[in-house]
Amino acid sequence: MTNIKLFEYAPTRSARPNWTLLEAGLPYESIGNGPAVFGNQELRNIHPLGKVPAAIIDGKPLFESAAICAAIADLVPEKQLIAKPGSWSRYIHEQWSFFVLTEMEAWLWPNLLNLFLLPEERRNPSNLEQNEAMFKRGAAALDNALADVDYLVDNKFSVTDIIASYTVNGARSLGYIDEFANLQRYLERMFAREHCSLDQS
Ligand SMILES: N[C@@H](CCC(=O)N[C@@H](CS)C(=O)NCC(=O)O)C(=O)O
């Protein structure tokens, strides 16, 4: 049995590996699951920025939510949570994962920080409009990709959808997907899954 420790805090990007572990049916040790996790010395030893999520899988440390999700999914090939390593579908998984993280989340995150997450005295609202426009450029492309399919890789649920829907859900909280009907329906499909760890409030 694989030994898995996950450093997590439910509302954060640790929801991605948390959800993946539940879909995989793998038991794991949850470390933190509250703001105190950021003070955990073992987390600080693993993640160079002391962020969550981070994991230790059979003694091997790993950070970055998308990397952790892929590592977990590869432990249970029978669950088909990710395309086989080396297959073209695996590259499509990487394509959409990188797209969502670099063309969407990278623009969304500064706005979440500067509108909500940072204490008011540390907020810098100077690029909000530009960030929103850049995010929506990526969101429009993802919306278009989901016009005729329900899921991003081979039209089957996979960790790619766990990674992407976390970002889309963050955008929902700012009203940034109000104009994207396919993204809204995509989120509904994710919310309907038994193990979905996304914040549905
Ligand atoms: N690209 C990273 C982002 C990790 C990240 O920014 N985590 C946030 C929570 S969502 C965090 O730990 N923030 C604490 C900090 O900035 O010190 C991933 O996807 O794992």
PDBQT file of the ligand as one rigid body, heavy atoms in Angstrom, charges set to zero:
ROOT
HETATM    1  N1  LIG A 301       1.099  26.745  -8.382  1.00  0.00    +0.000 N 
HETATM    2  C1  LIG A 301       0.886  26.269  -7.042  1.00  0.00    +0.000 C 
HETATM    3  C2  LIG A 301       0.220  27.368  -6.220  1.00  0.00    +0.000 C 
HETATM    4  C3  LIG A 301       0.247  27.052  -4.748  1.00  0.00    +0.000 C 
HETATM    5  C4  LIG A 301      -0.323  28.209  -3.949  1.00  0.00    +0.000 C 
HETATM    6  O1  LIG A 301      -0.203  29.383  -4.332  1.00  0.00    +0.000 OA
HETATM    7  N2  LIG A 301      -0.928  27.862  -2.807  1.00  0.00    +0.000 N 
HETATM    8  C5  LIG A 301      -1.504  28.896  -1.963  1.00  0.00    +0.000 C 
HETATM    9  C6  LIG A 301      -2.875  28.458  -1.502  1.00  0.00    +0.000 C 
HETATM   10  S1  LIG A 301      -3.969  28.276  -2.883  1.00  0.00    +0.000 SA
HETATM   11  C7  LIG A 301      -0.629  29.077  -0.722  1.00  0.00    +0.000 C 
HETATM   12  O2  LIG A 301      -0.166  28.109  -0.158  1.00  0.00    +0.000 OA
HETATM   13  N3  LIG A 301      -0.406  30.331  -0.299  1.00  0.00    +0.000 N 
HETATM   14  C8  LIG A 301       0.375  30.619   0.860  1.00  0.00    +0.000 C 
HETATM   15  C9  LIG A 301       1.461  31.617   0.569  1.00  0.00    +0.000 C 
HETATM   16  O3  LIG A 301       1.387  32.329  -0.447  1.00  0.00    +0.000 OA
HETATM   17  O4  LIG A 301       2.385  31.681   1.376  1.00  0.00    +0.000 OA
HETATM   18  C10 LIG A 301       0.043  24.980  -7.063  1.00  0.00    +0.000 C 
HETATM   19  O5  LIG A 301      -0.838  24.874  -7.943  1.00  0.00    +0.000 OA
HETATM   20  O6  LIG A 301       0.261  24.095  -6.232  1.00  0.00    +0.000 OA
ENDROOT
TORSDOF 0
